[in-house]
């Protein structure tokens, strides 16, 4: 039986470097399986001594031969699976589908959901919300609004799949076109809008999607709900649950409107194990970079354009129209504590993994904002902490968003001696982060590979 499960949760907006953390944990603990939940996110990067890959739906233990199970809490992109499999096959020389199982209950995202997501984002013009653009969130929202049109992984094998895909496409057309007709698109987006609409109206594209989905149904190992408790968790050893997105984009507690449709809290993840009757140990690891990072729109009070060029030179050239630009700033202790608090407080985590510590050492100082000026605002407590609403609503969360757009972070520079040994750097980091969060640091990352991770 599996005696321990590590749950890795991003405490930011989803850009914390959790891919390399999952890989390091899975390899060091000799995990037998990486269990995925969330959605086909933009990418989790993993680098070993000889290979590197950006994963979307395969787990971050794949380079070491660790199988992946896509749980029923995953929103699956069949088209994305085929594209990712092609890249993995070229890199590893194996059939990646041999290492993958999919729960038949998992929701499916179609390219039509992706088109809707991208058109909605383009319709916002210069007031972006931010989206990965794969349709994961749109598929989830449509499931809630139009449950009769929902597709699951198990449905990829049904005989009327093409008709069901056409019904989904027609429904997307019905709710997208009023938005498109009323929108004032940026002139620079006109070609993209025409391209998306052309695909949406093309019946031949439905045929293409149908063929691709059928291909996945023939290649994938689709399993029943009993597979997780009776096969995966029946294996001896350790498993790792890899989540997508980040706590600050949680549908309920994130900063509206810059949120995902996906729930991202570890308590939601735990339901996978509870539903399976798992009674072993659960180790919750929260992930944060040593600096605040956000890819796309949404609150980042410490945003510093000069810092992003120092830490990520040339990243501005990787502009993504759907997500927006990558932004970097001083580590935000207020947002970090907020993320921890919405997860249940310090007792919700057994430890933290802090990435980008190599950048701290390289820079010689560590910029941290542990408080804001002028927090006399209903969005903040009397102690200056961001308020966690007991009964959050989108309106209440938007109030937090607006408040964060006006704050002035108080930034402190912590000196870091570049000659410190790894152990001394770990101790220095653990002391600073411990004072900010009251949670012990269990891992620091001083580079991209698992050899650059120090765990205690």
C-alpha positions as CSV (number, residue, x, y, z in Angstrom):
1,X,0.0,0.0,0.0
2,X,1.0,3.6,-0.6
3,X,2.1,4.9,2.8
4,X,2.7,8.6,1.9
5,X,1.4,11.1,-0.6
6,X,3.0,14.4,-1.2
7,X,0.7,17.2,-2.4
8,X,2.5,20.1,-4.1
9,X,0.6,23.4,-4.2
10,X,1.6,26.7,-5.8
11,X,1.1,29.6,-3.3
12,X,1.2,32.2,-6.0
13,X,-0.5,32.7,-9.3
14,X,0.9,29.5,-10.8
15,X,4.4,30.5,-11.8
16,X,6.2,29.3,-8.7
17,X,8.4,26.6,-10.3
18,X,6.4,23.7,-8.9
19,X,7.3,21.5,-11.9
20,X,10.9,21.2,-10.7
21,X,9.7,20.7,-7.1
22,X,7.4,17.9,-8.1
23,X,10.3,16.3,-10.1
24,X,12.7,16.6,-7.2
25,X,10.2,15.2,-4.7
26,X,9.1,12.4,-7.0
27,X,12.7,11.3,-7.8
28,X,14.1,11.6,-4.3
29,X,11.2,9.7,-2.8
30,X,11.2,7.1,-5.6
31,X,7.5,7.9,-6.2
32,X,5.6,5.2,-8.1
33,X,3.1,7.6,-9.6
34,X,2.5,11.3,-10.2
35,X,-1.3,12.0,-9.9
36,X,-2.4,15.1,-11.8
37,X,-5.3,17.4,-11.0
38,X,-6.4,20.8,-12.3
39,X,-6.0,21.4,-16.0
40,X,-3.9,21.4,-19.1
41,X,-1.9,24.4,-17.8
42,X,0.6,26.5,-19.8
43,X,3.6,24.4,-18.7
44,X,5.6,22.9,-15.8
45,X,9.3,23.0,-16.7
46,X,11.6,20.1,-15.7
47,X,15.4,19.9,-16.4
48,X,17.6,17.0,-15.6
49,X,21.3,16.6,-16.2
50,X,20.7,15.5,-19.8
51,X,17.1,16.4,-20.7
52,X,14.6,19.2,-20.4
53,X,10.9,19.4,-21.1
54,X,7.9,21.6,-20.4
55,X,5.0,19.4,-19.3
56,X,1.3,20.2,-19.5
57,X,-0.6,17.0,-18.9
58,X,2.1,14.4,-18.3
59,X,3.5,14.4,-14.8
60,X,6.8,16.0,-14.0
61,X,8.3,12.6,-13.1
62,X,8.0,11.4,-16.7
63,X,11.7,12.0,-17.6
64,X,12.6,9.5,-14.8
65,X,10.0,6.9,-16.0
66,X,7.4,7.6,-13.3
67,X,3.9,7.0,-14.6
68,X,1.2,9.6,-14.6
69,X,-2.5,9.3,-13.6
70,X,-4.9,12.0,-14.7
71,X,-7.5,12.1,-11.9
72,X,-11.2,12.9,-12.2
73,X,-10.2,16.4,-10.9
74,X,-8.3,17.0,-14.2
75,X,-9.7,18.9,-17.2
76,X,-8.1,17.0,-20.1
77,X,-7.3,18.4,-23.5
78,X,-7.1,15.5,-26.0
79,X,-5.6,17.7,-28.7
80,X,-3.0,18.8,-26.1
81,X,-2.3,15.2,-25.2
82,X,-1.5,14.3,-28.8
83,X,0.8,17.3,-29.3
84,X,2.6,16.7,-26.0
85,X,3.0,13.0,-26.8
86,X,4.6,13.8,-30.1
87,X,7.3,15.9,-28.4
88,X,7.8,13.3,-25.6
89,X,8.2,10.5,-28.2
90,X,10.8,12.5,-30.0
91,X,12.7,13.3,-26.8
92,X,12.5,9.9,-25.0
93,X,12.0,7.5,-27.9
94,X,9.0,5.8,-26.1
95,X,5.3,5.8,-26.5
96,X,4.3,8.3,-23.8
97,X,0.7,6.8,-23.6
98,X,2.2,3.7,-22.1
99,X,3.0,5.8,-19.0
100,X,-0.4,7.5,-18.8
101,X,-3.8,6.5,-17.4
102,X,-6.9,8.7,-17.5
103,X,-9.9,8.5,-15.2
104,X,-12.9,8.2,-17.4
105,X,-14.8,10.8,-15.4
106,X,-12.3,13.6,-16.2
107,X,-13.9,16.6,-18.0
108,X,-12.7,17.2,-21.6
109,X,-11.8,20.6,-23.0
110,X,-12.3,20.9,-26.7
111,X,-10.7,23.3,-29.2
112,X,-14.0,25.1,-29.4
113,X,-13.7,26.0,-25.7
114,X,-10.2,27.3,-26.4
115,X,-11.5,29.5,-29.2
116,X,-14.2,30.9,-26.9
117,X,-11.6,31.6,-24.2
118,X,-9.3,33.4,-26.6
119,X,-12.1,35.5,-28.2
120,X,-13.4,36.5,-24.8
121,X,-9.9,37.7,-23.9
122,X,-9.5,39.6,-27.2
123,X,-12.8,41.3,-26.6
124,X,-11.5,42.9,-23.4
125,X,-9.0,44.9,-25.5
126,X,-6.7,46.9,-23.2
127,X,-8.3,45.6,-20.0
128,X,-7.1,42.0,-20.0
129,X,-8.3,39.3,-17.5
130,X,-5.7,36.8,-18.5
131,X,-6.0,33.2,-19.8
132,X,-3.8,30.4,-20.8
133,X,-6.2,30.1,-23.8
134,X,-6.5,26.3,-23.9
135,X,-10.2,26.3,-22.9
136,X,-9.8,24.5,-19.6
137,X,-11.7,27.1,-17.6
138,X,-14.2,27.6,-20.4
139,X,-14.9,23.9,-20.5
140,X,-15.5,23.9,-16.7
141,X,-17.8,26.9,-16.9
142,X,-19.8,25.3,-19.7
143,X,-20.1,22.1,-17.7
144,X,-21.8,24.1,-15.0
145,X,-24.1,26.0,-17.4
146,X,-24.8,23.3,-20.0
147,X,-24.3,20.0,-18.3
148,X,-26.1,18.1,-21.1
149,X,-23.3,19.1,-23.5
150,X,-20.5,18.0,-21.2
151,X,-17.8,15.6,-22.5
152,X,-15.7,13.3,-20.3
153,X,-12.8,11.2,-21.2
154,X,-15.1,8.1,-21.2
155,X,-17.1,9.8,-23.9
156,X,-14.2,9.8,-26.4
157,X,-15.3,6.3,-27.4
158,X,-19.0,6.9,-28.0
159,X,-20.4,6.4,-31.4
160,X,-22.1,9.8,-31.6
161,X,-18.9,11.8,-30.7
162,X,-19.0,13.8,-33.9
163,X,-22.6,14.9,-33.3
164,X,-21.8,15.9,-29.7
165,X,-18.7,17.9,-30.8
166,X,-20.9,19.7,-33.3
167,X,-23.4,20.5,-30.5
168,X,-20.7,21.9,-28.4
169,X,-19.4,24.0,-31.3
170,X,-22.9,25.3,-32.1
171,X,-23.4,26.2,-28.4
172,X,-20.1,28.1,-28.3
173,X,-21.1,30.0,-31.4
174,X,-24.4,30.9,-29.8
175,X,-22.9,32.5,-26.7
176,X,-19.7,33.9,-28.3
177,X,-21.2,35.8,-31.2
178,X,-23.1,38.4,-29.2
179,X,-19.9,39.2,-27.3
180,X,-17.9,39.4,-30.6
181,X,-20.5,41.6,-32.2
182,X,-20.5,44.1,-29.3
183,X,-16.8,44.2,-28.7
184,X,-14.4,46.9,-29.9
185,X,-11.3,44.8,-30.7
186,X,-7.9,46.3,-30.9
187,X,-6.7,46.8,-34.4
188,X,-3.7,44.7,-33.7
189,X,-6.0,41.8,-32.8
190,X,-8.1,41.8,-36.0
191,X,-6.2,39.0,-37.8
192,X,-6.4,36.8,-34.7
193,X,-10.1,37.4,-34.3
194,X,-10.8,36.5,-38.0
195,X,-8.7,33.4,-37.6
196,X,-10.5,32.2,-34.5
197,X,-14.0,32.9,-36.1
198,X,-13.0,31.1,-39.3
199,X,-12.1,28.0,-37.3
200,X,-15.2,28.2,-35.2
201,X,-17.5,28.3,-38.3
202,X,-15.6,25.6,-40.3
203,X,-17.4,22.2,-40.3
204,X,-14.2,20.6,-41.6
205,X,-12.6,21.7,-38.3
206,X,-15.2,19.6,-36.4
207,X,-14.1,16.6,-38.5
208,X,-10.5,17.3,-37.6
209,X,-11.3,17.5,-33.9
210,X,-13.3,14.3,-34.2
211,X,-10.4,12.4,-35.8
212,X,-8.0,13.7,-33.1
213,X,-10.3,12.8,-30.2
214,X,-10.8,9.3,-31.7
215,X,-7.1,8.9,-31.9
216,X,-6.7,9.6,-28.2
217,X,-9.5,7.1,-27.4
218,X,-7.4,4.5,-29.3
219,X,-4.1,5.4,-27.7
220,X,-5.0,6.2,-24.1
221,X,-5.5,3.9,-21.2
222,X,-8.9,5.0,-19.9
223,X,-9.7,3.6,-16.5
224,X,-12.6,3.3,-14.1
225,X,-12.8,5.2,-10.8
226,X,-11.7,2.1,-8.9
227,X,-8.3,2.3,-10.6
228,X,-6.9,5.0,-8.2
229,X,-7.7,3.2,-4.9
230,X,-7.3,-0.4,-6.2
231,X,-4.2,0.0,-8.4
232,X,-2.4,3.3,-7.9
233,X,-2.7,3.6,-4.1
234,X,-2.4,-0.1,-3.7
235,X,1.2,0.2,-4.9
236,X,3.9,0.2,-2.2
237,X,5.7,3.4,-1.6
238,X,5.1,7.0,-2.3
239,X,2.9,9.0,-4.7
240,X,2.9,12.7,-5.6
241,X,-0.1,14.9,-6.5
242,X,0.9,17.6,-8.9
243,X,-1.6,20.5,-9.1
244,X,-2.0,23.1,-11.8
245,X,-2.5,26.9,-11.4
246,X,-1.9,28.6,-8.0
247,X,-3.8,29.5,-4.9
248,X,-4.0,33.2,-5.9
249,X,-6.0,32.2,-9.0
250,X,-8.4,30.0,-7.1
251,X,-12.0,30.5,-8.4
252,X,-13.3,31.4,-4.9
253,X,-10.4,33.0,-3.1
254,X,-8.4,34.4,-6.0
255,X,-8.4,38.0,-7.1
256,X,-11.4,38.4,-9.3
257,X,-11.7,38.8,-12.3
258,X,-8.1,37.4,-12.7
259,X,-8.9,33.9,-11.6
260,X,-9.3,30.4,-13.1
261,X,-12.4,28.3,-13.1
262,X,-10.3,25.7,-11.3
263,X,-10.2,25.3,-7.5
264,X,-6.6,25.2,-6.3
265,X,-6.6,24.8,-2.6
266,X,-5.0,21.6,-1.0
267,X,-8.3,20.9,0.7
268,X,-9.9,20.4,-2.7
269,X,-7.0,18.2,-3.8
270,X,-7.4,16.1,-0.7
271,X,-10.8,15.0,-1.8
272,X,-9.1,12.8,-4.4
273,X,-7.6,10.8,-1.5
274,X,-10.6,10.9,0.7
275,X,-12.8,9.6,-2.1
276,X,-10.4,6.7,-2.5
277,X,-10.4,5.8,1.1
278,X,-6.7,6.6,1.5
279,X,-5.6,6.4,5.2
280,X,-1.9,6.9,4.9
281,X,0.2,10.0,5.5
282,X,-0.3,13.2,3.5
283,X,2.6,15.7,3.2
284,X,1.5,19.2,2.0
285,X,4.2,21.2,0.4
286,X,3.6,24.9,-0.6
287,X,5.7,26.3,-3.3
288,X,6.9,29.9,-3.7
289,X,9.6,31.6,-5.6
290,X,12.0,33.9,-3.8
291,X,10.6,36.7,-5.8
292,X,7.0,37.5,-6.7
293,X,6.2,36.3,-10.3
294,X,3.0,36.7,-12.3
295,X,2.6,35.7,-16.0
296,X,-0.3,37.9,-17.1
297,X,-2.9,40.3,-15.7
298,X,-3.8,40.5,-12.0
299,X,-2.4,42.1,-8.8
300,X,1.3,42.2,-8.3
301,X,1.9,45.1,-5.9
302,X,5.7,44.7,-6.0
303,X,5.9,44.7,-9.9
304,X,9.3,46.0,-10.9
305,X,10.2,46.2,-14.7
306,X,13.9,46.6,-13.9
307,X,13.9,43.5,-11.8
308,X,12.3,41.3,-14.4
309,X,15.1,42.2,-16.9
310,X,17.7,41.4,-14.3
311,X,16.2,38.0,-13.3
312,X,14.7,37.0,-16.7
313,X,16.7,38.9,-19.4
314,X,14.8,38.9,-22.7
315,X,11.6,37.5,-21.3
316,X,9.7,40.5,-22.7
317,X,10.3,39.0,-26.1
318,X,8.2,36.0,-25.1
319,X,5.0,38.1,-24.8
320,X,1.9,35.9,-24.9
321,X,-1.3,37.7,-26.1
322,X,-3.5,35.5,-23.9
323,X,-1.6,35.6,-20.6
324,X,0.2,38.9,-21.1
325,X,3.7,39.7,-20.1
326,X,5.8,38.1,-17.3
327,X,6.2,40.4,-14.3
328,X,8.5,40.1,-11.4
329,X,8.9,42.0,-8.1
330,X,10.1,41.7,-4.6
331,X,8.7,38.7,-2.7
332,X,5.4,39.7,-1.3
333,X,4.9,38.5,2.3
334,X,1.4,39.8,2.5
335,X,0.2,37.8,-0.5
336,X,2.2,34.8,0.6
337,X,0.4,34.8,4.0
338,X,-2.9,35.4,2.3
339,X,-2.4,32.3,0.2
340,X,-1.5,30.3,3.3
341,X,-4.5,31.6,5.3
342,X,-7.1,30.7,2.6
343,X,-5.6,27.2,2.6
344,X,-6.3,27.0,6.4
345,X,-3.3,28.7,7.9
346,X,0.2,27.5,8.8
347,X,-1.1,24.1,9.9
348,X,-2.3,23.4,6.4
349,X,1.3,22.8,5.3
350,X,4.1,20.6,6.5
351,X,6.7,22.7,4.8
352,X,7.6,25.1,2.0
353,X,9.7,24.8,-1.1
354,X,11.4,28.1,-2.1
355,X,12.6,28.3,-5.7
356,X,15.0,30.9,-7.3
357,X,17.3,31.0,-4.4
358,X,20.2,30.9,-6.8
359,X,19.0,34.3,-8.1
360,X,19.1,35.6,-4.5
361,X,22.6,34.5,-4.1
362,X,23.6,35.9,-7.5
363,X,22.1,39.3,-6.7
364,X,23.7,39.6,-3.3
365,X,20.5,40.8,-1.7
366,X,16.9,39.7,-1.3
367,X,14.0,42.1,-1.8
368,X,11.0,41.3,0.4
369,X,7.8,43.3,1.1
370,X,6.4,42.2,4.4
371,X,3.8,44.9,4.7
372,X,2.1,47.7,2.8
373,X,1.7,51.4,3.6
374,X,-1.8,52.9,4.2
375,X,-3.9,49.7,4.7
376,X,-6.8,51.6,6.4
377,X,-9.2,49.9,4.1
378,X,-11.9,47.3,4.5
379,X,-9.8,44.9,2.4
380,X,-7.3,44.7,5.2
381,X,-7.3,43.7,8.8
382,X,-6.2,46.0,11.6
383,X,-2.9,44.2,11.5
384,X,-2.5,45.2,7.8
385,X,-3.1,41.7,6.5
386,X,-5.3,41.0,3.4
387,X,-8.7,40.0,4.6
388,X,-9.9,36.4,4.1
389,X,-13.6,36.5,3.7
390,X,-15.5,33.8,5.5
391,X,-18.1,33.8,2.7
392,X,-16.3,35.1,-0.4
393,X,-18.1,36.3,-3.5
394,X,-16.7,37.6,-6.8
395,X,-17.7,41.2,-5.7
396,X,-15.8,40.9,-2.4
397,X,-12.8,39.4,-4.2
398,X,-12.8,42.3,-6.7
399,X,-12.6,44.7,-3.7
400,X,-9.4,42.9,-2.7
401,X,-8.1,43.3,-6.3
402,X,-8.8,47.0,-6.4
403,X,-7.2,47.5,-3.0
404,X,-4.0,45.6,-4.1
405,X,-3.8,47.9,-7.1
406,X,-3.4,50.9,-4.9
407,X,-1.1,49.7,-2.1
408,X,2.5,50.8,-1.7
409,X,4.7,47.9,-0.6
410,X,7.4,48.5,2.0
411,X,10.4,46.7,0.7
412,X,13.3,45.5,2.8
413,X,16.7,44.4,1.5
414,X,18.2,41.3,3.1
415,X,21.9,41.0,2.5
416,X,23.0,37.6,1.2
417,X,26.7,36.7,1.1
418,X,27.5,35.1,-2.2
419,X,30.2,32.9,-0.5
420,X,27.6,31.1,1.7
421,X,27.6,27.4,1.5
422,X,24.4,25.6,0.4
423,X,23.7,24.7,4.0
424,X,24.2,28.2,5.3
425,X,22.1,29.6,2.5
426,X,19.4,27.1,3.4
427,X,19.5,28.2,7.0
428,X,19.4,31.9,6.1
429,X,16.4,31.3,3.8
430,X,14.6,29.2,6.3
431,X,15.0,31.9,9.0
432,X,13.6,34.7,6.8
433,X,10.7,32.7,5.3
434,X,10.0,31.2,8.7
435,X,9.6,34.6,10.2
436,X,7.3,35.7,7.4
437,X,5.1,32.6,7.3
438,X,5.6,30.6,10.5
439,X,6.1,27.5,8.3
440,X,9.4,25.5,8.1
441,X,11.3,25.5,4.8
442,X,11.8,21.9,3.6
443,X,13.4,22.6,0.2
444,X,15.3,25.4,-1.5
445,X,16.1,25.4,-5.2
446,X,19.4,26.8,-6.4
447,X,19.0,25.8,-10.0
448,X,16.9,24.0,-12.6
449,X,17.8,20.3,-11.9
450,X,17.0,18.0,-9.0
451,X,20.7,18.1,-8.2
452,X,20.2,21.8,-7.4
453,X,17.6,21.1,-4.8
454,X,18.5,21.0,-1.1
455,X,15.9,19.2,1.1
456,X,15.7,18.8,4.8
